[in-house]
Amino acid sequence: MTKLRHLAAALLLAGSLTSVHAQSLRPEVGKPLQQAGDLLRAGKAKEALAKVNEADRAGNKTPAETLMIERMRGAAAQRAGDNATAAKAFEAAFATGKLSAAEQSQVAESLAFTYSQLKDNAKASQWLQKAQSLGNNSAQLKQLAAYLQAAGGDYSAIAKSAAAAVAAAEQAGKKPDEGDLLRLADAYQRTHNATAEYAALEKLVANYPKKDYWAALLGRIQRKPGFSDRFAVDVLRLKLATGNLTSADEYMELAQLALQAGYASEGKAVVDKGMAAGVLGVGSEAARHKRLLDLAVKQEQEGKAHLAQEVEQARDGNALVQVGAQLVSYGQVDQGIDLLEKGIAKDQLRKPADAKLRLGLAQLKKNKAKGLQTLRSVQGTDGVADIARLYAILASQS
Protein backbone atom coordinates (compact mmCIF):
# COMPACT_ATOMS: atom_id res chain seq x y z
CA MET A 1 0.00 0.00 0.00
CA THR A 2 2.97 2.38 0.43
CA LYS A 3 3.33 3.03 -3.30
CA LEU A 4 -0.39 3.78 -3.59
CA ARG A 5 -0.20 6.13 -0.61
CA HIS A 6 2.58 8.10 -2.28
CA LEU A 7 0.60 8.31 -5.50
CA ALA A 8 -2.43 9.69 -3.69
CA ALA A 9 -0.31 12.22 -1.81
CA ALA A 10 1.38 13.38 -5.00
CA LEU A 11 -2.01 13.85 -6.65
CA LEU A 12 -3.32 15.92 -3.78
CA LEU A 13 -0.10 17.92 -3.55
CA ALA A 14 -0.27 18.89 -7.22
CA GLY A 15 -3.74 20.32 -6.66
CA SER A 16 -2.61 22.22 -3.59
CA LEU A 17 0.36 23.85 -5.33
CA THR A 18 -1.77 24.88 -8.27
CA SER A 19 -4.26 26.46 -5.90
CA VAL A 20 -1.50 28.33 -4.08
CA HIS A 21 -0.77 30.13 -7.31
CA ALA A 22 -4.42 30.52 -8.25
CA GLN A 23 -5.73 31.88 -4.93
CA SER A 24 -5.07 35.37 -3.66
CA LEU A 25 -3.33 34.69 -0.35
CA ARG A 26 -1.63 37.14 1.97
CA PRO A 27 2.18 36.95 1.83
CA GLU A 28 2.45 35.73 5.42
CA VAL A 29 0.37 32.70 4.38
CA GLY A 30 1.18 32.26 0.71
CA LYS A 31 4.97 32.55 0.99
CA PRO A 32 5.52 29.79 3.58
CA LEU A 33 3.02 27.57 1.77
CA GLN A 34 4.93 28.02 -1.48
CA GLN A 35 8.15 27.19 0.38
CA ALA A 36 6.44 24.11 1.83
CA GLY A 37 5.58 23.01 -1.68
CA ASP A 38 9.17 23.47 -2.82
CA LEU A 39 10.43 21.46 0.17
CA LEU A 40 7.99 18.66 -0.55
CA ARG A 41 9.18 18.44 -4.15
CA ALA A 42 12.69 18.13 -2.74
CA GLY A 43 11.59 15.26 -0.52
CA LYS A 44 11.86 17.25 2.72
CA ALA A 45 8.47 16.52 4.24
CA LYS A 46 9.27 17.41 7.86
CA GLU A 47 10.72 20.78 6.86
CA ALA A 48 7.61 21.34 4.73
CA LEU A 49 5.42 20.70 7.76
CA ALA A 50 7.32 23.35 9.69
CA LYS A 51 6.58 25.88 6.93
CA VAL A 52 2.89 24.91 6.98
CA ASN A 53 2.82 25.53 10.72
CA GLU A 54 4.44 28.95 10.09
CA ALA A 55 1.61 29.80 7.69
CA ASP A 56 -0.93 28.56 10.22
CA ARG A 57 0.37 31.03 12.84
CA ALA A 58 -0.83 33.98 10.77
CA GLY A 59 -3.80 35.70 12.42
CA ASN A 60 -7.30 36.25 11.02
CA LYS A 61 -7.03 33.59 8.34
CA THR A 62 -9.64 33.60 5.60
CA PRO A 63 -11.54 30.39 4.75
CA ALA A 64 -9.46 30.10 1.56
CA GLU A 65 -6.23 30.38 3.55
CA THR A 66 -7.39 27.79 6.08
CA LEU A 67 -8.28 25.41 3.26
CA MET A 68 -4.86 25.75 1.60
CA ILE A 69 -3.04 25.32 4.91
CA GLU A 70 -4.90 22.10 5.72
CA ARG A 71 -4.43 20.67 2.25
CA MET A 72 -0.71 21.34 2.33
CA ARG A 73 -0.45 20.06 5.91
CA GLY A 74 -2.17 16.83 4.89
CA ALA A 75 0.12 16.28 1.92
CA ALA A 76 3.27 17.03 3.93
CA ALA A 77 2.22 14.91 6.91
CA GLN A 78 1.33 11.99 4.65
CA ARG A 79 4.73 12.17 2.98
CA ALA A 80 6.39 12.38 6.39
CA GLY A 81 4.58 9.26 7.55
CA ASP A 82 2.51 11.16 10.13
CA ASN A 83 -0.80 9.68 9.08
CA ALA A 84 -2.72 10.82 12.14
CA THR A 85 -1.89 14.47 11.38
CA ALA A 86 -2.62 13.89 7.69
CA ALA A 87 -6.07 12.44 8.43
CA LYS A 88 -6.97 15.34 10.71
CA ALA A 89 -5.81 17.88 8.12
CA PHE A 90 -7.61 16.26 5.20
CA GLU A 91 -10.84 16.00 7.18
CA ALA A 92 -10.54 19.67 8.13
CA ALA A 93 -10.04 20.58 4.46
CA PHE A 94 -13.04 18.50 3.43
CA ALA A 95 -15.21 20.04 6.15
CA THR A 96 -14.64 23.61 4.88
CA GLY A 97 -17.19 23.09 2.12
CA LYS A 98 -14.93 25.12 -0.18
CA LEU A 99 -13.74 22.20 -2.33
CA SER A 100 -15.04 21.53 -5.80
CA ALA A 101 -16.50 18.09 -6.52
CA ALA A 102 -13.25 16.98 -8.15
CA GLU A 103 -11.22 18.25 -5.18
CA GLN A 104 -13.58 16.53 -2.74
CA SER A 105 -13.00 13.31 -4.66
CA GLN A 106 -9.22 13.72 -4.38
CA VAL A 107 -9.31 14.49 -0.66
CA ALA A 108 -11.69 11.59 0.02
CA GLU A 109 -9.33 9.25 -1.82
CA SER A 110 -6.36 10.53 0.16
CA LEU A 111 -8.30 10.04 3.41
CA ALA A 112 -9.12 6.47 2.41
CA PHE A 113 -5.42 5.74 1.88
CA THR A 114 -4.41 7.55 5.07
CA TYR A 115 -6.83 5.61 7.25
CA SER A 116 -5.72 2.34 5.62
CA GLN A 117 -2.19 3.20 6.76
CA LEU A 118 -3.56 3.82 10.26
CA LYS A 119 -5.13 0.32 10.12
CA ASP A 120 -8.55 1.89 10.58
CA ASN A 121 -10.21 -0.08 7.80
CA ALA A 122 -13.71 0.98 8.80
CA LYS A 123 -12.94 4.67 8.22
CA ALA A 124 -10.86 3.82 5.15
CA SER A 125 -13.89 2.06 3.68
CA GLN A 126 -16.15 5.01 4.53
CA TRP A 127 -13.92 7.49 2.73
CA LEU A 128 -13.38 5.08 -0.16
CA GLN A 129 -17.14 4.85 -0.64
CA LYS A 130 -17.35 8.65 -0.40
CA ALA A 131 -14.72 9.02 -3.11
CA GLN A 132 -16.57 6.55 -5.33
CA SER A 133 -19.87 8.35 -4.76
CA LEU A 134 -18.13 11.49 -6.03
CA GLY A 135 -17.24 9.69 -9.26
CA ASN A 136 -13.70 8.60 -8.39
CA ASN A 137 -12.97 5.30 -10.13
CA SER A 138 -9.18 5.48 -10.25
CA ALA A 139 -7.14 2.29 -10.58
CA GLN A 140 -5.48 3.08 -7.25
CA LEU A 141 -8.84 3.33 -5.52
CA LYS A 142 -9.92 -0.01 -7.02
CA GLN A 143 -6.78 -1.62 -5.67
CA LEU A 144 -7.43 -0.10 -2.25
CA ALA A 145 -10.99 -1.47 -2.33
CA ALA A 146 -9.64 -4.93 -3.10
CA TYR A 147 -7.06 -4.58 -0.31
CA LEU A 148 -9.70 -3.59 2.24
CA GLN A 149 -12.01 -6.40 1.19
CA ALA A 150 -9.16 -8.90 1.39
CA ALA A 151 -8.09 -7.55 4.78
CA GLY A 152 -11.60 -8.25 5.99
CA GLY A 153 -11.59 -11.69 4.40
CA ASP A 154 -14.52 -10.74 2.16
CA TYR A 155 -13.44 -12.55 -1.00
CA SER A 156 -17.06 -13.01 -2.05
CA ALA A 157 -17.31 -9.22 -2.28
CA ILE A 158 -14.07 -9.08 -4.26
CA ALA A 159 -15.40 -11.71 -6.67
CA LYS A 160 -18.64 -9.79 -7.09
CA SER A 161 -16.98 -6.42 -7.75
CA ALA A 162 -14.31 -7.88 -10.04
CA ALA A 163 -16.89 -9.88 -11.99
CA ALA A 164 -18.98 -6.73 -12.45
CA ALA A 165 -15.93 -4.81 -13.73
CA VAL A 166 -15.05 -7.60 -16.18
CA ALA A 167 -18.64 -7.87 -17.42
CA ALA A 168 -18.91 -4.10 -17.88
CA ALA A 169 -15.74 -4.03 -19.98
CA GLU A 170 -16.92 -6.94 -22.13
CA GLN A 171 -20.33 -5.39 -22.68
CA ALA A 172 -18.62 -2.19 -23.79
CA GLY A 173 -16.55 -4.15 -26.29
CA LYS A 174 -13.34 -3.50 -24.35
CA LYS A 175 -10.64 -5.78 -23.02
CA PRO A 176 -11.15 -6.41 -19.30
CA ASP A 177 -8.50 -4.95 -17.02
CA GLU A 178 -5.74 -7.44 -16.22
CA GLY A 179 -5.91 -6.57 -12.52
CA ASP A 180 -9.66 -7.21 -12.42
CA LEU A 181 -9.19 -10.65 -13.99
CA LEU A 182 -6.41 -11.52 -11.56
CA ARG A 183 -8.52 -10.39 -8.60
CA LEU A 184 -11.43 -12.43 -9.93
CA ALA A 185 -9.41 -15.62 -10.33
CA ASP A 186 -7.82 -15.18 -6.89
CA ALA A 187 -11.16 -14.51 -5.20
CA TYR A 188 -12.73 -17.59 -6.77
CA GLN A 189 -9.75 -19.69 -5.67
CA ARG A 190 -10.08 -18.44 -2.10
CA THR A 191 -13.82 -19.14 -2.08
CA HIS A 192 -13.18 -22.64 -3.47
CA ASN A 193 -15.14 -22.06 -6.67
CA ALA A 194 -12.93 -24.09 -9.01
CA THR A 195 -15.28 -23.86 -12.00
CA ALA A 196 -15.48 -20.07 -11.85
CA GLU A 197 -11.73 -19.80 -11.18
CA TYR A 198 -11.01 -21.80 -14.34
CA ALA A 199 -13.34 -19.58 -16.38
CA ALA A 200 -11.57 -16.47 -15.06
CA LEU A 201 -8.17 -17.92 -15.94
CA GLU A 202 -9.42 -18.71 -19.44
CA LYS A 203 -10.46 -15.08 -19.87
CA LEU A 204 -7.04 -14.07 -18.55
CA VAL A 205 -5.09 -16.07 -21.15
CA ALA A 206 -7.47 -14.95 -23.88
CA ASN A 207 -6.76 -11.30 -23.11
CA TYR A 208 -3.24 -11.45 -21.62
CA PRO A 209 -1.48 -14.53 -23.03
CA LYS A 210 1.41 -14.68 -20.62
CA LYS A 211 3.33 -17.89 -20.04
CA ASP A 212 2.55 -17.97 -16.31
CA TYR A 213 -1.18 -17.50 -16.91
CA TRP A 214 -1.18 -20.38 -19.39
CA ALA A 215 0.68 -22.50 -16.84
CA ALA A 216 -1.96 -21.79 -14.19
CA LEU A 217 -4.79 -22.63 -16.58
CA LEU A 218 -3.26 -25.82 -17.96
CA GLY A 219 -2.41 -26.94 -14.45
CA ARG A 220 -6.12 -26.87 -13.58
CA ILE A 221 -7.87 -28.11 -16.71
CA GLN A 222 -7.44 -31.81 -15.97
CA ARG A 223 -9.05 -31.30 -12.56
CA LYS A 224 -12.32 -30.22 -14.13
CA PRO A 225 -15.17 -32.64 -13.36
CA GLY A 226 -15.60 -35.16 -16.17
CA PHE A 227 -12.39 -34.22 -17.99
CA SER A 228 -11.30 -37.25 -20.03
CA ASP A 229 -7.79 -38.69 -19.85
CA ARG A 230 -7.74 -39.02 -23.64
CA PHE A 231 -7.03 -35.29 -23.84
CA ALA A 232 -3.84 -35.56 -21.76
CA VAL A 233 -1.88 -35.45 -25.02
CA ASP A 234 -3.60 -32.17 -25.96
CA VAL A 235 -2.78 -30.62 -22.58
CA LEU A 236 0.87 -31.49 -23.14
CA ARG A 237 0.71 -30.10 -26.68
CA LEU A 238 -0.65 -26.84 -25.34
CA LYS A 239 2.08 -26.76 -22.68
CA LEU A 240 4.68 -27.19 -25.40
CA ALA A 241 3.11 -24.46 -27.54
CA THR A 242 3.00 -21.98 -24.63
CA GLY A 243 6.51 -22.65 -23.37
CA ASN A 244 5.34 -24.59 -20.32
CA LEU A 245 6.70 -28.03 -21.18
CA THR A 246 9.90 -28.08 -19.14
CA SER A 247 10.62 -31.51 -17.67
CA ALA A 248 12.14 -34.53 -19.39
CA ASP A 249 9.24 -36.67 -18.18
CA GLU A 250 6.70 -34.41 -19.87
CA TYR A 251 8.62 -34.37 -23.15
CA MET A 252 8.87 -38.16 -23.02
CA GLU A 253 5.20 -38.56 -22.17
CA LEU A 254 4.07 -36.32 -25.03
CA ALA A 255 6.33 -38.11 -27.51
CA GLN A 256 5.11 -41.54 -26.37
CA LEU A 257 1.43 -40.56 -26.49
CA ALA A 258 1.91 -39.19 -29.99
CA LEU A 259 3.55 -42.43 -31.12
CA GLN A 260 0.77 -44.51 -29.57
CA ALA A 261 -1.84 -42.44 -31.43
CA GLY A 262 -0.07 -43.04 -34.75
CA TYR A 263 1.52 -39.59 -35.03
CA ALA A 264 5.13 -40.68 -35.47
CA SER A 265 6.28 -37.42 -37.06
CA GLU A 266 4.95 -35.47 -34.10
CA GLY A 267 6.62 -37.85 -31.65
CA LYS A 268 9.95 -37.41 -33.42
CA ALA A 269 9.53 -33.61 -33.50
CA VAL A 270 8.84 -33.53 -29.75
CA VAL A 271 12.00 -35.51 -28.97
CA ASP A 272 14.00 -33.26 -31.30
CA LYS A 273 12.68 -30.18 -29.51
CA GLY A 274 13.47 -31.67 -26.12
CA MET A 275 17.03 -32.35 -27.20
CA ALA A 276 17.40 -28.90 -28.73
CA ALA A 277 16.21 -27.40 -25.44
CA GLY A 278 18.78 -29.41 -23.51
CA VAL A 279 16.07 -31.28 -21.60
CA LEU A 280 16.43 -34.62 -23.39
CA GLY A 281 19.60 -36.36 -24.48
CA VAL A 282 21.51 -35.47 -21.33
CA GLY A 283 22.10 -37.01 -17.93
CA SER A 284 21.60 -40.59 -16.80
CA GLU A 285 18.51 -41.02 -19.04
CA ALA A 286 20.24 -39.89 -22.25
CA ALA A 287 20.37 -43.40 -23.67
CA ARG A 288 16.65 -43.89 -23.03
CA HIS A 289 15.89 -40.63 -24.81
CA LYS A 290 17.97 -41.76 -27.78
CA ARG A 291 16.08 -45.06 -27.94
CA LEU A 292 12.78 -43.17 -28.05
CA LEU A 293 14.08 -41.01 -30.88
CA ASP A 294 15.20 -44.09 -32.82
CA LEU A 295 11.74 -45.64 -32.29
CA ALA A 296 10.06 -42.48 -33.54
CA VAL A 297 12.26 -42.42 -36.66
CA LYS A 298 11.47 -46.07 -37.35
CA GLN A 299 7.72 -45.61 -36.86
CA GLU A 300 7.74 -42.52 -39.05
CA GLN A 301 9.41 -44.43 -41.89
CA GLU A 302 7.05 -47.38 -41.53
CA GLY A 303 4.00 -45.13 -41.20
CA LYS A 304 4.81 -43.25 -44.39
CA ALA A 305 5.42 -46.53 -46.23
CA HIS A 306 2.02 -47.93 -45.27
CA LEU A 307 0.03 -44.70 -45.40
CA ALA A 308 -1.33 -45.18 -48.92
CA GLN A 309 -2.55 -48.66 -47.96
CA GLU A 310 -4.28 -47.33 -44.85
CA VAL A 311 -6.01 -44.64 -46.90
CA GLU A 312 -7.19 -47.29 -49.36
CA GLN A 313 -8.52 -49.53 -46.59
CA ALA A 314 -10.33 -46.78 -44.65
CA ARG A 315 -14.03 -47.24 -45.16
CA ASP A 316 -16.12 -46.26 -42.17
CA GLY A 317 -16.19 -42.80 -40.63
CA ASN A 318 -13.97 -43.66 -37.67
CA ALA A 319 -11.22 -45.06 -39.90
CA LEU A 320 -11.42 -42.09 -42.26
CA VAL A 321 -11.06 -39.67 -39.36
CA GLN A 322 -8.10 -41.58 -37.90
CA VAL A 323 -6.24 -41.81 -41.20
CA GLY A 324 -7.11 -38.22 -42.06
CA ALA A 325 -5.53 -37.00 -38.82
CA GLN A 326 -2.44 -39.12 -39.53
CA LEU A 327 -2.14 -37.62 -43.01
CA VAL A 328 -2.21 -34.14 -41.48
CA SER A 329 0.53 -35.11 -39.02
CA TYR A 330 2.69 -36.28 -41.93
CA GLY A 331 2.23 -32.95 -43.69
CA GLN A 332 -0.38 -34.09 -46.22
CA VAL A 333 -2.86 -31.51 -44.97
CA ASP A 334 -5.22 -31.16 -47.94
CA GLN A 335 -5.75 -34.91 -48.28
CA GLY A 336 -6.07 -35.21 -44.51
CA ILE A 337 -8.77 -32.55 -44.32
CA ASP A 338 -10.62 -34.26 -47.17
CA LEU A 339 -10.67 -37.59 -45.30
CA LEU A 340 -11.65 -35.92 -42.00
CA GLU A 341 -14.60 -34.22 -43.70
CA LYS A 342 -15.66 -37.47 -45.38
CA GLY A 343 -15.42 -39.34 -42.11
CA ILE A 344 -17.54 -36.76 -40.28
CA ALA A 345 -20.08 -36.79 -43.11
CA LYS A 346 -20.54 -40.57 -42.75
CA ASP A 347 -21.79 -39.99 -39.20
CA GLN A 348 -22.12 -42.82 -36.65
CA LEU A 349 -18.76 -41.80 -35.22
CA ARG A 350 -17.73 -42.99 -31.77
CA LYS A 351 -16.52 -39.50 -30.86
CA PRO A 352 -17.98 -36.92 -33.30
CA ALA A 353 -16.79 -33.95 -31.24
CA ASP A 354 -13.24 -35.33 -31.26
CA ALA A 355 -13.41 -35.60 -35.03
CA LYS A 356 -14.52 -31.98 -35.32
CA LEU A 357 -11.65 -30.98 -33.01
CA ARG A 358 -9.10 -32.73 -35.26
CA LEU A 359 -10.69 -31.19 -38.35
CA GLY A 360 -10.47 -27.69 -36.84
CA LEU A 361 -6.79 -28.18 -36.00
CA ALA A 362 -6.11 -29.40 -39.53
CA GLN A 363 -7.97 -26.46 -41.07
CA LEU A 364 -5.86 -24.01 -39.07
CA LYS A 365 -2.89 -25.07 -41.17
CA LYS A 366 -4.62 -23.97 -44.39
CA ASN A 367 -7.38 -21.51 -43.49
CA LYS A 368 -7.13 -19.96 -40.04
CA ALA A 369 -10.58 -18.37 -40.07
CA LYS A 370 -12.24 -21.64 -41.05
CA GLY A 371 -10.27 -23.58 -38.46
CA LEU A 372 -11.24 -21.15 -35.71
CA GLN A 373 -14.88 -21.37 -36.74
CA THR A 374 -14.78 -25.17 -36.52
CA LEU A 375 -12.99 -25.20 -33.17
CA ARG A 376 -15.45 -22.72 -31.67
CA SER A 377 -18.35 -24.93 -32.69
CA VAL A 378 -17.09 -27.99 -30.79
CA GLN A 379 -19.49 -29.07 -28.06
CA GLY A 380 -19.03 -31.53 -25.21
CA THR A 381 -18.75 -31.94 -21.44
CA ASP A 382 -15.79 -34.33 -21.27
CA GLY A 383 -13.07 -31.75 -21.96
CA VAL A 384 -13.28 -31.68 -25.75
CA ALA A 385 -14.93 -28.23 -25.83
CA ASP A 386 -12.40 -26.87 -23.32
CA ILE A 387 -9.48 -28.13 -25.39
CA ALA A 388 -11.00 -26.76 -28.59
CA ARG A 389 -11.44 -23.32 -27.02
CA LEU A 390 -7.84 -23.25 -25.82
CA TYR A 391 -6.53 -24.22 -29.26
CA ALA A 392 -8.71 -21.45 -30.72
CA ILE A 393 -7.39 -18.90 -28.22
CA LEU A 394 -3.81 -19.91 -28.96
CA ALA A 395 -4.36 -19.81 -32.72
CA SER A 396 -6.02 -16.39 -32.58
CA GLN A 397 -2.95 -15.02 -30.78
CA SER A 398 -0.35 -16.42 -33.15
C-alpha positions in Angstrom: 0.0 0.0 0.0 3.0 2.4 0.4 3.3 3.0 -3.3 -0.4 3.8 -3.6 -0.2 6.1 -0.6 2.6 8.1 -2.3 0.6 8.3 -5.5 -2.4 9.7 -3.7 -0.3 12.2 -1.8 1.4 13.4 -5.0 -2.0 13.8 -6.6 -3.3 15.9 -3.8 -0.1 17.9 -3.6 -0.3 18.9 -7.2 -3.7 20.3 -6.7 -2.6 22.2 -3.6 0.4 23.8 -5.3 -1.8 24.9 -8.3 -4.3 26.5 -5.9 -1.5 28.3 -4.1 -0.8 30.1 -7.3 -4.4 30.5 -8.2 -5.7 31.9 -4.9 -5.1 35.4 -3.7 -3.3 34.7 -0.4 -1.6 37.1 2.0 2.2 37.0 1.8 2.5 35.7 5.4 0.4 32.7 4.4 1.2 32.3 0.7 5.0 32.6 1.0 5.5 29.8 3.6 3.0 27.6 1.8 4.9 28.0 -1.5 8.2 27.2 0.4 6.4 24.1 1.8 5.6 23.0 -1.7 9.2 23.5 -2.8 10.4 21.5 0.2 8.0 18.7 -0.6 9.2 18.4 -4.1 12.7 18.1 -2.7 11.6 15.3 -0.5 11.9 17.3 2.7 8.5 16.5 4.2 9.3 17.4 7.9 10.7 20.8 6.9 7.6 21.3 4.7 5.4 20.7 7.8 7.3 23.3 9.7 6.6 25.9 6.9 2.9 24.9 7.0 2.8 25.5 10.7 4.4 28.9 10.1 1.6 29.8 7.7 -0.9 28.6 10.2 0.4 31.0 12.8 -0.8 34.0 10.8 -3.8 35.7 12.4 -7.3 36.3 11.0 -7.0 33.6 8.3 -9.6 33.6 5.6 -11.5 30.4 4.7 -9.5 30.1 1.6 -6.2 30.4 3.6 -7.4 27.8 6.1 -8.3 25.4 3.3 -4.9 25.7 1.6 -3.0 25.3 4.9 -4.9 22.1 5.7 -4.4 20.7 2.3 -0.7 21.3 2.3 -0.5 20.1 5.9 -2.2 16.8 4.9 0.1 16.3 1.9 3.3 17.0 3.9 2.2 14.9 6.9 1.3 12.0 4.7 4.7 12.2 3.0 6.4 12.4 6.4 4.6 9.3 7.6 2.5 11.2 10.1 -0.8 9.7 9.1 -2.7 10.8 12.1 -1.9 14.5 11.4 -2.6 13.9 7.7 -6.1 12.4 8.4 -7.0 15.3 10.7 -5.8 17.9 8.1 -7.6 16.3 5.2 -10.8 16.0 7.2 -10.5 19.7 8.1 -10.0 20.6 4.5 -13.0 18.5 3.4 -15.2 20.0 6.2 -14.6 23.6 4.9 -17.2 23.1 2.1 -14.9 25.1 -0.2 -13.7 22.2 -2.3 -15.0 21.5 -5.8 -16.5 18.1 -6.5 -13.2 17.0 -8.2 -11.2 18.3 -5.2 -13.6 16.5 -2.7 -13.0 13.3 -4.7 -9.2 13.7 -4.4 -9.3 14.5 -0.7 -11.7 11.6 0.0 -9.3 9.3 -1.8 -6.4 10.5 0.2 -8.3 10.0 3.4 -9.1 6.5 2.4 -5.4 5.7 1.9 -4.4 7.6 5.1 -6.8 5.6 7.2 -5.7 2.3 5.6 -2.2 3.2 6.8 -3.6 3.8 10.3 -5.1 0.3 10.1 -8.6 1.9 10.6 -10.2 -0.1 7.8 -13.7 1.0 8.8 -12.9 4.7 8.2 -10.9 3.8 5.1 -13.9 2.1 3.7 -16.2 5.0 4.5 -13.9 7.5 2.7 -13.4 5.1 -0.2 -17.1 4.9 -0.6 -17.4 8.6 -0.4 -14.7 9.0 -3.1 -16.6 6.5 -5.3 -19.9 8.4 -4.8 -18.1 11.5 -6.0 -17.2 9.7 -9.3 -13.7 8.6 -8.4 -13.0 5.3 -10.1 -9.2 5.5 -10.3 -7.1 2.3 -10.6 -5.5 3.1 -7.2 -8.8 3.3 -5.5 -9.9 0.0 -7.0 -6.8 -1.6 -5.7 -7.4 -0.1 -2.3 -11.0 -1.5 -2.3 -9.6 -4.9 -3.1 -7.1 -4.6 -0.3 -9.7 -3.6 2.2 -12.0 -6.4 1.2 -9.2 -8.9 1.4 -8.1 -7.5 4.8 -11.6 -8.2 6.0 -11.6 -11.7 4.4 -14.5 -10.7 2.2 -13.4 -12.6 -1.0 -17.1 -13.0 -2.1 -17.3 -9.2 -2.3 -14.1 -9.1 -4.3 -15.4 -11.7 -6.7 -18.6 -9.8 -7.1 -17.0 -6.4 -7.8 -14.3 -7.9 -10.0 -16.9 -9.9 -12.0 -19.0 -6.7 -12.4 -15.9 -4.8 -13.7 -15.0 -7.6 -16.2 -18.6 -7.9 -17.4 -18.9 -4.1 -17.9 -15.7 -4.0 -20.0 -16.9 -6.9 -22.1 -20.3 -5.4 -22.7 -18.6 -2.2 -23.8 -16.5 -4.2 -26.3 -13.3 -3.5 -24.4 -10.6 -5.8 -23.0 -11.1 -6.4 -19.3 -8.5 -5.0 -17.0 -5.7 -7.4 -16.2 -5.9 -6.6 -12.5 -9.7 -7.2 -12.4 -9.2 -10.6 -14.0 -6.4 -11.5 -11.6 -8.5 -10.4 -8.6 -11.4 -12.4 -9.9 -9.4 -15.6 -10.3 -7.8 -15.2 -6.9 -11.2 -14.5 -5.2 -12.7 -17.6 -6.8 -9.8 -19.7 -5.7 -10.1 -18.4 -2.1 -13.8 -19.1 -2.1 -13.2 -22.6 -3.5 -15.1 -22.1 -6.7 -12.9 -24.1 -9.0 -15.3 -23.9 -12.0 -15.5 -20.1 -11.8 -11.7 -19.8 -11.2 -11.0 -21.8 -14.3 -13.3 -19.6 -16.4 -11.6 -16.5 -15.1 -8.2 -17.9 -15.9 -9.4 -18.7 -19.4 -10.5 -15.1 -19.9 -7.0 -14.1 -18.5 -5.1 -16.1 -21.1 -7.5 -15.0 -23.9 -6.8 -11.3 -23.1 -3.2 -11.4 -21.6 -1.5 -14.5 -23.0 1.4 -14.7 -20.6 3.3 -17.9 -20.0 2.5 -18.0 -16.3 -1.2 -17.5 -16.9 -1.2 -20.4 -19.4 0.7 -22.5 -16.8 -2.0 -21.8 -14.2 -4.8 -22.6 -16.6 -3.3 -25.8 -18.0 -2.4 -26.9 -14.4 -6.1 -26.9 -13.6 -7.9 -28.1 -16.7 -7.4 -31.8 -16.0 -9.0 -31.3 -12.6 -12.3 -30.2 -14.1 -15.2 -32.6 -13.4 -15.6 -35.2 -16.2 -12.4 -34.2 -18.0 -11.3 -37.3 -20.0 -7.8 -38.7 -19.8 -7.7 -39.0 -23.6 -7.0 -35.3 -23.8 -3.8 -35.6 -21.8 -1.9 -35.4 -25.0 -3.6 -32.2 -26.0 -2.8 -30.6 -22.6 0.9 -31.5 -23.1 0.7 -30.1 -26.7 -0.7 -26.8 -25.3 2.1 -26.8 -22.7 4.7 -27.2 -25.4 3.1 -24.5 -27.5 3.0 -22.0 -24.6 6.5 -22.7 -23.4 5.3 -24.6 -20.3 6.7 -28.0 -21.2 9.9 -28.1 -19.1 10.6 -31.5 -17.7 12.1 -34.5 -19.4 9.2 -36.7 -18.2 6.7 -34.4 -19.9 8.6 -34.4 -23.2 8.9 -38.2 -23.0 5.2 -38.6 -22.2 4.1 -36.3 -25.0 6.3 -38.1 -27.5 5.1 -41.5 -26.4 1.4 -40.6 -26.5 1.9 -39.2 -30.0 3.5 -42.4 -31.1 0.8 -44.5 -29.6 -1.8 -42.4 -31.4 -0.1 -43.0 -34.8 1.5 -39.6 -35.0 5.1 -40.7 -35.5 6.3 -37.4 -37.1 4.9 -35.5 -34.1 6.6 -37.8 -31.7 9.9 -37.4 -33.4 9.5 -33.6 -33.5 8.8 -33.5 -29.7 12.0 -35.5 -29.0 14.0 -33.3 -31.3 12.7 -30.2 -29.5 13.5 -31.7 -26.1 17.0 -32.4 -27.2 17.4 -28.9 -28.7 16.2 -27.4 -25.4 18.8 -29.4 -23.5 16.1 -31.3 -21.6 16.4 -34.6 -23.4 19.6 -36.4 -24.5 21.5 -35.5 -21.3 22.1 -37.0 -17.9 21.6 -40.6 -16.8 18.5 -41.0 -19.0 20.2 -39.9 -22.2 20.4 -43.4 -23.7 16.6 -43.9 -23.0 15.9 -40.6 -24.8 18.0 -41.8 -27.8 16.1 -45.1 -27.9 12.8 -43.2 -28.0 14.1 -41.0 -30.9 15.2 -44.1 -32.8 11.7 -45.6 -32.3 10.1 -42.5 -33.5 12.3 -42.4 -36.7 11.5 -46.1 -37.4 7.7 -45.6 -36.9 7.7 -42.5 -39.1 9.4 -44.4 -41.9 7.1 -47.4 -41.5 4.0 -45.1 -41.2 4.8 -43.3 -44.4 5.4 -46.5 -46.2 2.0 -47.9 -45.3 0.0 -44.7 -45.4 -1.3 -45.2 -48.9 -2.5 -48.7 -48.0 -4.3 -47.3 -44.8 -6.0 -44.6 -46.9 -7.2 -47.3 -49.4 -8.5 -49.5 -46.6 -10.3 -46.8 -44.7 -14.0 -47.2 -45.2 -16.1 -46.3 -42.2 -16.2 -42.8 -40.6 -14.0 -43.7 -37.7 -11.2 -45.1 -39.9 -11.4 -42.1 -42.3 -11.1 -39.7 -39.4 -8.1 -41.6 -37.9 -6.2 -41.8 -41.2 -7.1 -38.2 -42.1 -5.5 -37.0 -38.8 -2.4 -39.1 -39.5 -2.1 -37.6 -43.0 -2.2 -34.1 -41.5 0.5 -35.1 -39.0 2.7 -36.3 -41.9 2.2 -33.0 -43.7 -0.4 -34.1 -46.2 -2.9 -31.5 -45.0 -5.2 -31.2 -47.9 -5.8 -34.9 -48.3 -6.1 -35.2 -44.5 -8.8 -32.5 -44.3 -10.6 -34.3 -47.2 -10.7 -37.6 -45.3 -11.6 -35.9 -42.0 -14.6 -34.2 -43.7 -15.7 -37.5 -45.4 -15.4 -39.3 -42.1 -17.5 -36.8 -40.3 -20.1 -36.8 -43.1 -20.5 -40.6 -42.8 -21.8 -40.0 -39.2 -22.1 -42.8 -36.6 -18.8 -41.8 -35.2 -17.7 -43.0 -31.8 -16.5 -39.5 -30.9 -18.0 -36.9 -33.3 -16.8 -33.9 -31.2 -13.2 -35.3 -31.3 -13.4 -35.6 -35.0 -14.5 -32.0 -35.3 -11.6 -31.0 -33.0 -9.1 -32.7 -35.3 -10.7 -31.2 -38.4 -10.5 -27.7 -36.8 -6.8 -28.2 -36.0 -6.1 -29.4 -39.5 -8.0 -26.5 -41.1 -5.9 -24.0 -39.1 -2.9 -25.1 -41.2 -4.6 -24.0 -44.4 -7.4 -21.5 -43.5 -7.1 -20.0 -40.0 -10.6 -18.4 -40.1 -12.2 -21.6 -41.1 -10.3 -23.6 -38.5 -11.2 -21.1 -35.7 -14.9 -21.4 -36.7 -14.8 -25.2 -36.5 -13.0 -25.2 -33.2 -15.4 -22.7 -31.7 -18.3 -24.9 -32.7 -17.1 -28.0 -30.8 -19.5 -29.1 -28.1 -19.0 -31.5 -25.2 -18.8 -31.9 -21.4 -15.8 -34.3 -21.3 -13.1 -31.8 -22.0 -13.3 -31.7 -25.8 -14.9 -28.2 -25.8 -12.4 -26.9 -23.3 -9.5 -28.1 -25.4 -11.0 -26.8 -28.6 -11.4 -23.3 -27.0 -7.8 -23.2 -25.8 -6.5 -24.2 -29.3 -8.7 -21.5 -30.7 -7.4 -18.9 -28.2 -3.8 -19.9 -29.0 -4.4 -19.8 -32.7 -6.0 -16.4 -32.6 -2.9 -15.0 -30.8 -0.3 -16.4 -33.2 
